[in-house]
């Protein structure tokens, strides 16, 4: 029982990392009809920026993380203004190819600026606490709490704020939203900026367990995309819930079945679910009347 609780606690942390990345992807998809394959590389680049600030300034880790998210916000705005805003009339597939090009850009720029050696980003807190016989680090508690709070705030804003109404209107029908006076280019820009900040936070949560390197977010990018597919691209909350499900199931399979084949088994299970639920667990079939 203690082991099971330990797995659940670990899954909350890893699932939160996947959820933050998937929420960024779905925000961009719903507002600009673009599957952002560069979410991982953009997060990696901003993690390098944040770690560089930490090394040069010596400021507290939590303050540097906030500064890093502000920098990521600015980088997201630049990406939208320089690249994405020029693709409004392009087909969605062309936009996806452009995000693949962004991966190469960030993978090329990062070592030119920060070097090829991995950087170390410390934990926010050290120490651990016992919960029902299982052990959870204070850093994991911070990661879990901050991730959940940020996502709840975003969901509240999406439902209750004027910005959220504009986002939902843009996601529903971009053309009609523009006719109603909603500045959809600004909504798209804000989505890219917020997605960059969310991805950066996910990268900083992951960094202490590995390092800040060029491939640190590759696995997270894959799982985040799978979460969007499993949860459904038609909702904002679906991919987040699916991310926690994938994180939990992956850890359970790894311990109780096989750590070697855990990824393969997980992908097969997701494929089987998609065969029965093509629109995802929370997605809805869109019917267009002629």
N, C-alpha and C positions, 0 to 999 in steps of 0.2 A: 504493500500500500504506500509506503514511504517513497518507493521508486516511482510509482505512478504519479504521486503528487509532485515529485521532483520534475518529471517529464512535463506535466501541465504547466508548472511555473516557468520552465525553460521555454515552453511553447508560447507562452504569453509574450516573452521578450522577443523571440525570433518572429512570431506572428505580427508583432507590432512594427518591426522593421519592414516586413513585407507589406503590411497594410499602408504605411506611410508612402512607400514607393508606388503602390498600386493606386492610391488615392490621387497622387500626382498625375499618373498616366490617364486615369479616367476623367479628371478635370480637363485635361488638354483634349482628350478625345471628344467629350461632350460639347465643348465650346468651339473647337476648330476642325472637328471631323478628321483628326490625325492620330494614328497610333504612334506614339512617341517611343521609338526604339532607342533613342539617345538618353533616356532618363537615367540609366545607370552611369554612363560616361559623364554626363553633366554633373551628377552627384559626386562622382569621383573627383572631377576637376575642382569642384567647390570644397571638397574635403581637403584637397591639397592646399587651397587658399587658406582655409581655416587653420590647418596645422602650421602653415608658414607664419600666420599671424601669431599663433601661440609661441612658436620658437623665437620670433623676433621681439615680441613684447613682454612675454612672461606674465601676462594677465591671467586671472583665474580661468579655469577651464570653462565654467558655465558662461562667463562673460564672452569668452572667445567663441563659444558655440553660437551665442546670440548674434555676435558680429558676423560670424560666418554665414548665418542664415540671411542676414541683411545683404551681404555680398552676393549670395546666391540669388536673392530677389533681384538685384541689379543685373546679374548675368542673365537671368531669365528674361528680363525686359530687353536686354540687348539682343538676345537670340530672336525674340519675337520681332523687334523692330527691324533688325538687319536682314533676317532670313524669312521668318514665317509670314510676316505681313505682306511679303511680295508673292505669296503663293495662294492668294485668295481665290483666284480663278482657275487654279490647277486642280486636276483630278486627285482624289484622295490617295491613290496609289503613288502618284508623283510626290505627294507630301511625305509619304512613308519613306520613299527612297531618299528624300532630302534629309530626314532624320537619321538614316543610315550614314549619310555623308557627314552629319554632325558628329557621329561617333568617331570617325577618322580624324576629324578636326581636333576634338578634345584629346584623343589619344596621341595626337602629334604635338599639340601645344603643351600639354602637361609636362612631359619630360624636358622640353626645351626651356621651360621656365623654372621648374622645381627640381630638375635632375632625375636620374633614373633609379636612385636608391630609395627604397621604401622609407616612409616617415612614421614615427610613432605618435599616436594620439592617446593620452592617458584616460583613465576612467574618470567619471564625474565624482564618484565617491568610492572609498575603499572600505572593506569589511563585509561581514555577512550576518544573516539573521536566520534563525531556525523557525520553520513554519510546519507544524504537524509532523515533525520528524524529518522534513526535507530542509535543505539549505538553499537560501537565495541571497545573492549579494545585494548590498545597498545600491550598487550601480544598476543592477537589474530592476530593482524597485523604482528607481528614478526613471529608467528607460520606459518601463511599462506605464507608469503614472503619467509622464509627460506625453507619451504617444497617445494614450487614451484621451487625455484632456484636450490636446490640440485637435484631434479628430472630432470630438464632441462639439468643440467650439465651432469648427468649420461646418459641421452638419447643422448646428443651430443657426449659423449665419446663412446657410443655403436655404433654410426653411423660413426664417423670420426677417431677414434684413432685405433692404432694397437691392443691395449687391447680389444677394442670393436669388432674388426674384429675377434679376437681369440675367444671371447665369442660367437659371432654369429655362427662361424664355429663349435665350440663345441656343441652349441645348435642344429645345423642342423644335424650333424652326428659326434658323438664322435670318432668312429673308423677312419673315413676318416681324421678328424682333426689331430689325432695322426700320421697318415701316412704322413701328410703334415708337420710334425715337430712341431706342436703346443703342448706346455706342458699342456695338459688338466688337470693333477692333480693340477697344480698351478692355473689354471683358476677356477677350482672348489673350491680350498682353498680361493681364492680371493672373490668368490661369497659368500661363507659362512661368510667371514669377513665383507664384505660390507653389507650383509643382517643383520648381528648382529648390525652394527652401525646404519643402517636405523631404525631397530626396537627399538633401544635404544632412538633415537631421538623422535620417535613416543611416547614412554613411558614417556619421559620427558615433552613432550607437554601436555600429558594427566594428569600427576601427580598433578599439582596444583589444578585441579578441583576435584580430589578424594584424594588419598594419594598413597604412594609407599607401596604396600602390595602384598601378594602372588597371589591374583586374579585380579589385576588391569588390566591385558591385556587379560583376557579371552574373553570378548566381542569383542575386537579388532581382536583377532585371528580368531574368527568365521566370522566376516564381511570381513576380509582380504581374507580368503579362498573363501567366497562367491563371492568376487570381481574377484578373479582369475577364478572361474567357469563362472561367468556372462560375464566377458571381454574376456575370452578365454585363454587357456594355450599356444597357439601358438605364441603369440606376447608379447613383453615387455610392450607396452603402453596400451594394452587392459585392464588389471586389474587396472591400475591407473585411467583410465577414468571411469571404472565401479565403482571404490571406491568413486569417487566424485558423481556419479549418485546415488549410494546407500545412501550416506550421505545426499544428498539433498532430495531424495524421502522419506527417513525415517523421517526427520524433518517435511516435509510437511504433511505426514500421521499423525504424532504425534499431530500436531496442528489442522489440519482441519478435521480429521476423528476421531481418538481415540488414546490417549496416552497409554491406557491399552493394546490395541490390535495392536499397530503399528508394533511390531516385527513380529507377526503372519501374518499380512497382507503383510508386506514386503517380507517374505519368500514365501508366496503363489504367489506373483507377479513374484519373481525370478524364481520359479518353472514353472510358466506358460510360461515365456520367454524361459527357457531352453527347454521346450517341443517343441517349434517352432524353436529354434536355439540351437541344442544340442552342437555345438562347441563354443557357446558364441557369443556375439555381434560382436566381431572382429576376432574370430577364423575362421580357414579355414579347410575344410575337406581334410584330408590327403589321397591321393590315391597312393597305391604302385603298381608299374607295375612288373609283374612276367616274 
